[in-house]
Amino acid sequence: MSLPHAILGFLQYGPRTGYDLKRMFDASVKHFWPAQQSHIYQALTRLADDGFASVEVVPQVDRPSRKVYSLTEAGTAELRRWLTELRPERPARAPFLIQIFFSGGLRDQEILDVLESKAEEVRQLLSLFETGSVSQPTFAKNLPDREQFFWYLTLDYGIESLRFTLDWIESAIDRVQSKAYKQGIDGALTGRSSE
C-alpha cells in the first residue's frame, strides 16, 4: 500500500493532477520508489473511492478535462497513521547479485565485463543523485526547511548506498583480477583486507 501513501504524501503539499504527481515522483523519490503513470492513476482512483482524496474535474478547451486531486481530512489522518507505523522491510531482490552468485563457471573476463558494466551504471546513477534533477527538485525550493531536510535525508541514503555498492563492485573487480577466488571463501571474505 506504499504507492497510495506516497501519493497522499505529495498531495499534502497541495492539489495535483496525475501528471503532476508523476513529475514529482521522477524528480524526488524515483531513486528508491519509482512509479509508473498508469499505477499513479489507479492509486488516485482508489484514494478517491476510499475518501482519502477528492477530485475536481477541470474542463479544458481542445483537450480532455483535467482531474485535480486534493487530500481530504481522512487522507491526512491515513497518511499520519501510516507515517507513524513501523513497517517491516521486505528482503530486497537483487538480480545483479544472483548473477554474481552463479558466476563461478564464467571466464574471468566475462565476469569482469559484468562487474565493470555494473560499476559504470552505478557511477552514472551516483552522478545523477549528486548533481541531477533528483538532487535539486524544483518544487522542493518552496517547502519549509524541515520538509526539505527529510527529503534530502533520503537522498543522502541513496548516495551513500550507491557509494557502498560502487566500492564493493570495485573491490570485487580487484579480487577477480588478482584471482582471489583461488583462496575460496577466504579470498571472497578477506579479499578486502589485503588491499
Phi and psi in degrees as GROMACS dihedral restraints (atoms count N, CA, C in turn):
[ dihedral_restraints ]
;  ai    aj    ak    al  type     phi  dphi    fc
    3     4     5     6     1   -70.8    20    10
    4     5     6     7     1   -35.9    20    10
    6     7     8     9     1   -60.9    20    10
    7     8     9    10     1   -49.2    20    10
    9    10    11    12     1   -59.1    20    10
   10    11    12    13     1   -36.6    20    10
   12    13    14    15     1   -70.1    20    10
   13    14    15    16     1   -36.9    20    10
   15    16    17    18     1   -63.1    20    10
   16    17    18    19     1   -39.3    20    10
   18    19    20    21     1   -63.5    20    10
   19    20    21    22     1   -43.8    20    10
   21    22    23    24     1   -58.0    20    10
   22    23    24    25     1   -40.2    20    10
   24    25    26    27     1   -58.9    20    10
   25    26    27    28     1   -44.2    20    10
   27    28    29    30     1   -69.3    20    10
   28    29    30    31     1   -36.0    20    10
   30    31    32    33     1   -67.7    20    10
   31    32    33    34     1   -20.1    20    10
   33    34    35    36     1   -65.2    20    10
   34    35    36    37     1   -17.8    20    10
   36    37    38    39     1   -88.2    20    10
   37    38    39    40     1    -6.5    20    10
   39    40    41    42     1   140.4    20    10
   40    41    42    43     1   166.4    20    10
   42    43    44    45     1   -60.5    20    10
   43    44    45    46     1   144.0    20    10
   45    46    47    48     1  -147.0    20    10
   46    47    48    49     1   153.1    20    10
   48    49    50    51     1   -89.7    20    10
   49    50    51    52     1   169.7    20    10
   51    52    53    54     1   -60.0    20    10
   52    53    54    55     1   -38.9    20    10
   54    55    56    57     1   -62.9    20    10
   55    56    57    58     1   -44.4    20    10
   57    58    59    60     1   -58.6    20    10
   58    59    60    61     1   -43.4    20    10
   60    61    62    63     1   -64.3    20    10
   61    62    63    64     1   -41.4    20    10
   63    64    65    66     1   -59.3    20    10
   64    65    66    67     1   -44.7    20    10
   66    67    68    69     1   -61.3    20    10
   67    68    69    70     1   -40.2    20    10
   69    70    71    72     1   -66.0    20    10
   70    71    72    73     1   -43.5    20    10
   72    73    74    75     1   -57.4    20    10
   73    74    75    76     1   -49.9    20    10
   75    76    77    78     1   -64.3    20    10
   76    77    78    79     1   -29.6    20    10
   78    79    80    81     1   -98.6    20    10
   79    80    81    82     1     6.1    20    10
   81    82    83    84     1  -140.8    20    10
   82    83    84    85     1   -58.6    20    10
   84    85    86    87     1  -108.3    20    10
   85    86    87    88     1     5.6    20    10
   87    88    89    90     1   -55.3    20    10
   88    89    90    91     1   -30.7    20    10
   90    91    92    93     1   -68.5    20    10
   91    92    93    94     1   -16.2    20    10
   93    94    95    96     1  -134.4    20    10
   94    95    96    97     1   -10.0    20    10
   96    97    98    99     1  -148.2    20    10
   97    98    99   100     1    74.7    20    10
   99   100   101   102     1   -70.6    20    10
  100   101   102   103     1   151.8    20    10
  102   103   104   105     1  -138.9    20    10
  103   104   105   106     1   135.2    20    10
  105   106   107   108     1   -85.5    20    10
  106   107   108   109     1   147.7    20    10
  108   109   110   111     1   -54.8    20    10
  109   110   111   112     1   -44.9    20    10
  111   112   113   114     1   -63.6    20    10
  112   113   114   115     1   -36.7    20    10
  114   115   116   117     1   -69.3    20    10
  115   116   117   118     1   -35.4    20    10
  117   118   119   120     1   -62.6    20    10
  118   119   120   121     1   -45.9    20    10
  120   121   122   123     1   -64.2    20    10
  121   122   123   124     1   -39.5    20    10
  123   124   125   126     1   -62.7    20    10
  124   125   126   127     1   -44.0    20    10
  126   127   128   129     1   -65.6    20    10
  127   128   129   130     1   -39.4    20    10
  129   130   131   132     1   -61.2    20    10
  130   131   132   133     1   -41.0    20    10
  132   133   134   135     1   -61.7    20    10
  133   134   135   136     1   -45.0    20    10
  135   136   137   138     1   -63.2    20    10
  136   137   138   139     1   -42.7    20    10
  138   139   140   141     1   -61.5    20    10
  139   140   141   142     1   -41.2    20    10
  141   142   143   144     1   -67.4    20    10
  142   143   144   145     1   -42.5    20    10
  144   145   146   147     1   -62.1    20    10
  145   146   147   148     1   -35.3    20    10
  147   148   149   150     1   -82.8    20    10
  148   149   150   151     1    -5.1    20    10
  150   151   152   153     1    83.0    20    10
  151   152   153   154     1    11.3    20    10
  153   154   155   156     1   -87.3    20    10
  154   155   156   157     1   -16.4    20    10
  156   157   158   159     1  -141.2    20    10
  157   158   159   160     1   148.4    20    10
  159   160   161   162     1  -107.1    20    10
  160   161   162   163     1   159.2    20    10
  162   163   164   165     1  -129.8    20    10
  163   164   165   166     1   135.8    20    10
  165   166   167   168     1  -118.3    20    10
  166   167   168   169     1   126.5    20    10
  168   169   170   171     1   -89.5    20    10
  169   170   171   172     1   121.9    20    10
  171   172   173   174     1  -111.5    20    10
  172   173   174   175     1   109.9    20    10
  174   175   176   177     1   -64.7    20    10
  175   176   177   178     1   145.8    20    10
  177   178   179   180     1  -130.3    20    10
  178   179   180   181     1   151.7    20    10
  180   181   182   183     1   -81.6    20    10
  181   182   183   184     1   131.5    20    10
  183   184   185   186     1    61.4    20    10
  184   185   186   187     1    17.6    20    10
  186   187   188   189     1  -146.6    20    10
  187   188   189   190     1   159.2    20    10
  189   190   191   192     1   -63.5    20    10
  190   191   192   193     1   154.1    20    10
  192   193   194   195     1   -61.8    20    10
  193   194   195   196     1   147.8    20    10
  195   196   197   198     1   -95.2    20    10
  196   197   198   199     1   144.4    20    10
  198   199   200   201     1  -107.4    20    10
  199   200   201   202     1   119.0    20    10
  201   202   203   204     1  -108.2    20    10
  202   203   204   205     1   124.0    20    10
  204   205   206   207     1  -102.7    20    10
  205   206   207   208     1   142.3    20    10
  207   208   209   210     1  -130.0    20    10
  208   209   210   211     1   151.3    20    10
  210   211   212   213     1   -75.2    20    10
  211   212   213   214     1   133.6    20    10
  213   214   215   216     1   -95.2    20    10
  214   215   216   217     1   173.5    20    10
  216   217   218   219     1   -60.4    20    10
  217   218   219   220     1   -42.2    20    10
  219   220   221   222     1   -64.3    20    10
  220   221   222   223     1   -36.9    20    10
  222   223   224   225     1   -65.3    20    10
  223   224   225   226     1   -40.0    20    10
  225   226   227   228     1   -62.6    20    10
  226   227   228   229     1   -43.5    20    10
  228   229   230   231     1   -64.7    20    10
  229   230   231   232     1   -41.0    20    10
  231   232   233   234     1   -66.2    20    10
  232   233   234   235     1   -41.8    20    10
  234   235   236   237     1   -61.2    20    10
  235   236   237   238     1   -45.7    20    10
  237   238   239   240     1   -62.7    20    10
  238   239   240   241     1   -42.3    20    10
  240   241   242   243     1   -59.4    20    10
  241   242   243   244     1   -46.7    20    10
  243   244   245   246     1   -66.3    20    10
  244   245   246   247     1   -40.0    20    10
  246   247   248   249     1   -65.6    20    10
  247   248   249   250     1   -29.0    20    10
  249   250   251   252     1   -97.2    20    10
  250   251   252   253     1    -0.5    20    10
  252   253   254   255     1   -94.9    20    10
  253   254   255   256     1   124.8    20    10
  255   256   257   258     1   -70.9    20    10
  256   257   258   259     1   126.7    20    10
  258   259   260   261     1  -115.6    20    10
  259   260   261   262     1   125.6    20    10
  261   262   263   264     1   -66.2    20    10
  262   263   264   265     1   140.8    20    10
  264   265   266   267     1   -79.5    20    10
  265   266   267   268     1   139.6    20    10
  267   268   269   270     1   -81.6    20    10
  268   269   270   271     1   146.2    20    10
  270   271   272   273     1   -59.6    20    10
  271   272   273   274     1   134.2    20    10
  273   274   275   276     1   -78.7    20    10
  274   275   276   277     1   145.6    20    10
  276   277   278   279     1   -97.5    20    10
  277   278   279   280     1   134.3    20    10
  279   280   281   282     1  -129.1    20    10
  280   281   282   283     1    92.6    20    10
  282   283   284   285     1   -53.4    20    10
  283   284   285   286     1   -37.5    20    10
  285   286   287   288     1   -60.3    20    10
  286   287   288   289     1   -41.9    20    10
  288   289   290   291     1   -71.3    20    10
  289   290   291   292     1   -30.6    20    10
  291   292   293   294     1   -69.0    20    10
  292   293   294   295     1   -32.3    20    10
  294   295   296   297     1   -62.9    20    10
  295   296   297   298     1   -46.8    20    10
  297   298   299   300     1   -63.3    20    10
  298   299   300   301     1   -42.6    20    10
  300   301   302   303     1   -53.4    20    10
  301   302   303   304     1   -40.4    20    10
  303   304   305   306     1   -99.9    20    10
  304   305   306   307     1    17.7    20    10
  306   307   308   309     1   -87.8    20    10
  307   308   309   310     1     3.8    20    10
  309   310   311   312     1   -57.8    20    10
  310   311   312   313     1   -26.3    20    10
  312   313   314   315     1   -88.2    20    10
  313   314   315   316     1    -2.7    20    10
  315   316   317   318     1   -83.1    20    10
  316   317   318   319     1   155.0    20    10
  318   319   320   321     1   -71.6    20    10
  319   320   321   322     1   157.1    20    10
  321   322   323   324     1   -53.4    20    10
  322   323   324   325     1   -46.4    20    10
  324   325   326   327     1   -65.0    20    10
  325   326   327   328     1   -34.0    20    10
  327   328   329   330     1   -64.0    20    10
  328   329   330   331     1   -46.9    20    10
  330   331   332   333     1   -71.0    20    10
  331   332   333   334     1   -34.7    20    10
  333   334   335   336     1   -63.3    20    10
  334   335   336   337     1   -38.7    20    10
  336   337   338   339     1   -61.0    20    10
  337   338   339   340     1   -42.8    20    10
  339   340   341   342     1   -63.7    20    10
  340   341   342   343     1   -47.5    20    10
  342   343   344   345     1   -63.3    20    10
  343   344   345   346     1   -42.8    20    10
  345   346   347   348     1   -68.7    20    10
  346   347   348   349     1   -36.5    20    10
  348   349   350   351     1   -63.6    20    10
  349   350   351   352     1   -43.2    20    10
  351   352   353   354     1   -65.4    20    10
  352   353   354   355     1   -40.7    20    10
  354   355   356   357     1   -60.0    20    10
  355   356   357   358     1   -41.3    20    10
  357   358   359   360     1   -66.2    20    10
  358   359   360   361     1   -40.7    20    10
  360   361   362   363     1   -60.2    20    10
  361   362   363   364     1   -43.3    20    10
  363   364   365   366     1   -67.4    20    10
  364   365   366   367     1   -39.8    20    10
  366   367   368   369     1   -59.8    20    10
  367   368   369   370     1   -42.5    20    10
  369   370   371   372     1   -65.1    20    10
  370   371   372   373     1   -42.3    20    10
  372   373   374   375     1   -63.5    20    10
  373   374   375   376     1   -42.5    20    10
  375   376   377   378     1   -60.2    20    10
  376   377   378   379     1   -43.1    20    10
  378   379   380   381     1   -61.8    20    10
  379   380   381   382     1   -43.1    20    10
  381   382   383   384     1   -61.8    20    10
  382   383   384   385     1   -43.0    20    10
  384   385   386   387     1   -69.5    20    10
  385   386   387   388     1   -33.3    20    10
  387   388   389   390     1   -82.3    20    10
  388   389   390   391     1   -31.1    20    10
  390   391   392   393     1  -132.7    20    10
  391   392   393   394     1    -6.4    20    10
  393   394   395   396     1   -89.5    20    10
  394   395   396   397     1  -165.1    20    10
  396   397   398   399     1   -64.4    20    10
  397   398   399   400     1   -27.3    20    10
  399   400   401   402     1   -64.8    20    10
  400   401   402   403     1   -35.4    20    10
  402   403   404   405     1   -79.0    20    10
  403   404   405   406     1   -15.9    20    10
  405   406   407   408     1  -142.3    20    10
  406   407   408   409     1    63.5    20    10
  408   409   410   411     1   -62.3    20    10
  409   410   411   412     1   131.0    20    10
  411   412   413   414     1   -60.4    20    10
  412   413   414   415     1   -37.3    20    10
  414   415   416   417     1   -77.9    20    10
  415   416   417   418     1   -12.2    20    10
  417   418   419   420     1   -70.6    20    10
  418   419   420   421     1   -24.2    20    10
  420   421   422   423     1   -60.6    20    10
  421   422   423   424     1   -26.9    20    10
  423   424   425   426     1   -88.5    20    10
  424   425   426   427     1    -0.3    20    10
  426   427   428   429     1   -89.0    20    10
  427   428   429   430     1   154.2    20    10
  429   430   431   432     1   -62.8    20    10
  430   431   432   433     1   156.4    20    10
  432   433   434   435     1   -53.9    20    10
  433   434   435   436     1   -41.0    20    10
  435   436   437   438     1   -61.5    20    10
  436   437   438   439     1   -43.0    20    10
  438   439   440   441     1   -63.9    20    10
  439   440   441   442     1   -45.2    20    10
  441   442   443   444     1   -60.2    20    10
  442   443   444   445     1   -39.3    20    10
  444   445   446   447     1   -55.5    20    10
  445   446   447   448     1   -49.1    20    10
  447   448   449   450     1   -72.4    20    10
  448   449   450   451     1   -32.6    20    10
  450   451   452   453     1   -61.0    20    10
  451   452   453   454     1   -48.1    20    10
  453   454   455   456     1   -75.4    20    10
  454   455   456   457     1   -21.1    20    10
  456   457   458   459     1   -63.7    20    10
  457   458   459   460     1   -40.8    20    10
  459   460   461   462     1   -70.1    20    10
  460   461   462   463     1   -33.8    20    10
  462   463   464   465     1   -63.1    20    10
  463   464   465   466     1   -41.8    20    10
  465   466   467   468     1   -60.0    20    10
  466   467   468   469     1   -40.9    20    10
  468   469   470   471     1   -58.5    20    10
  469   470   471   472     1   -46.7    20    10
  471   472   473   474     1   -60.8    20    10
  472   473   474   475     1   -43.7    20    10
  474   475   476   477     1   -64.3    20    10
  475   476   477   478     1   -46.5    20    10
  477   478   479   480     1   -64.8    20    10
  478   479   480   481     1   -37.6    20    10
  480   481   482   483     1   -63.2    20    10
  481   482   483   484     1   -43.4    20    10
  483   484   485   486     1   -65.9    20    10
  484   485   486   487     1   -39.4    20    10
  486   487   488   489     1   -61.4    20    10
  487   488   489   490     1   -43.0    20    10
  489   490   491   492     1   -61.1    20    10
  490   491   492   493     1   -46.8    20    10
  492   493   494   495     1   -60.4    20    10
  493   494   495   496     1   -45.2    20    10
  495   496   497   498     1   -63.0    20    10
  496   497   498   499     1   -43.3    20    10
  498   499   500   501     1   -59.4    20    10
  499   500   501   502     1   -43.8    20    10
  501   502   503   504     1   -64.9    20    10
  502   503   504   505     1   -44.6    20    10
  504   505   506   507     1   -62.7    20    10
  505   506   507   508     1   -44.3    20    10
  507   508   509   510     1   -62.8    20    10
  508   509   510   511     1   -37.7    20    10
  510   511   512   513     1   -66.0    20    10
  511   512   513   514     1   -40.6    20    10
  513   514   515   516     1   -62.7    20    10
  514   515   516   517     1   -40.4    20    10
  516   517   518   519     1   -59.4    20    10
  517   518   519   520     1   -48.1    20    10
  519   520   521   522     1   -58.5    20    10
  520   521   522   523     1   -41.4    20    10
  522   523   524   525     1   -68.8    20    10
  523   524   525   526     1   -38.0    20    10
  525   526   527   528     1   -67.8    20    10
  526   527   528   529     1   -43.9    20    10
  528   529   530   531     1   -61.5    20    10
  529   530   531   532     1   -36.1    20    10
  531   532   533   534     1   -87.1    20    10
  532   533   534   535     1     4.4    20    10
  534   535   536   537     1    57.6    20    10
  535   536   537   538     1    39.2    20    10
  537   538   539   540     1   -62.7    20    10
  538   539   540   541     1   -17.1    20    10
  540   541   542   543     1   -63.5    20    10
  541   542   543   544     1   -19.1    20    10
  543   544   545   546     1   -65.8    20    10
  544   545   546   547     1   -17.9    20    10
  546   547   548   549     1   -93.8    20    10
  547   548   549   550     1     4.7    20    10
  549   550   551   552     1    61.4    20    10
  550   551   552   553     1  -132.9    20    10
  552   553   554   555     1   -57.4    20    10
  553   554   555   556     1   -41.9    20    10
  555   556   557   558     1   -60.5    20    10
  556   557   558   559     1   -36.8    20    10
  558   559   560   561     1   -67.0    20    10
  559   560   561   562     1   -32.2    20    10
  561   562   563   564     1   -79.4    20    10
  562   563   564   565     1   -43.9    20    10
  564   565   566   567     1   -88.7    20    10
  565   566   567   568     1   -26.3    20    10
  567   568   569   570     1  -114.1    20    10
  568   569   570   571     1     6.1    20    10
  570   571   572   573     1   -58.3    20    10
  571   572   573   574     1   -28.8    20    10
  573   574   575   576     1   -71.8    20    10
  574   575   576   577     1   -33.1    20    10
  576   577   578   579     1   -71.7    20    10
  577   578   579   580     1   -19.3    20    10
  579   580   581   582     1   -87.5    20    10
  580   581   582   583     1    -4.2    20    10
